[in-house]
Amino acid sequence: MIAITGASGNLGKAVLSFLLQKTQAANIVAVVRDPQKLTDFAGTGIQIRKADYNDPESLDTAFRGVEQLLQVSSANYGEQAIREEQNVVAAAVRQGVGHIVYTSTLNPSESPVFWGGQTCVRTEKTIREAGMRYSVFRNSMYMETIPLFIGSAMEDGQIYFSAGNGAISFVSRIDIAEGISNVLLQPEAGNRVYEVTGEKAFTFADVAALLEKNKKISCAYTDVPQEILKEELINAGLPEEEAVFYLNMGDSIKAGEFALVSPQLEKLLGKKRLTAEAYLAQILRNSEVNAG
């Protein structure tokens, strides 16, 4: 059986959808904290098991009989995230999982700029030492986060962020999900690390240029000092902890931690990846249709 943790999230649901196209539903286990969030998959024939990264006993139950496991990285960071991810690996070992696929980040290390990188490097190490076959997807930032980063620029063309001239190799979440499904269905897959990126890296000035090309209006990127951006985010209602994390992402982009470009995802897919140009054109068309 193949189990997907975080199955109610956007990535998890996309992986489930691809697996349902390629294998029998009875072979698929969706592991979630709240089964009510998977009503989209009711009646498909997949198994839905309730578990929490903070509850090792529930993970043991959820992973029983599982041969291939997708471990989606924790949504938390710091010591909380490290504990949660260690719990998942330990339960997989106890239940005899043969192959674990883990969603990591580009450039994980003991002292990264991006806080999530420290969690990921520790989880990767634990997985390698656990004796299971492993496949690590070191993912760049999702292409689908572009609207979150650029905010009202979708309408007025003006991007305000604090990332300097740092570039990001934005990658489609759907392409990642398809690549993961392909690896989960390869019986002998394992002991590989994949650098998962888009085909080019873009600065936010580059994104502004793409917006200008599509919207036919003047677009620009302004690098905002962090203290000013933080104040604006908090005034807009974002909790301070989330605002600080958002700024940390900007620092990591500025440091080049998401600039790597690799062809490995395209090889896994056996086709071209979705490009940032095509994605932006698509969402701008959709926004115009909705506005009309």
PyMOL commands that set and color helices and strands:
alter all, ss='L'
color gray80, all
select helices_A, chain A and resi 10-22+25-27+35-41+56-62+79-94+115-130+143-150+153-156+173-184+204-215+226-235+240-254+264-269+276-291
alter helices_A, ss='H'
color red, helices_A
select strands_A, chain A and resi 2-5+28-32+47-50+68-71+99-105+133-139+158-161+192-196+220-223
alter strands_A, ss='S'
color yellow, strands_A
deselect
rebuild
show_as cartoon
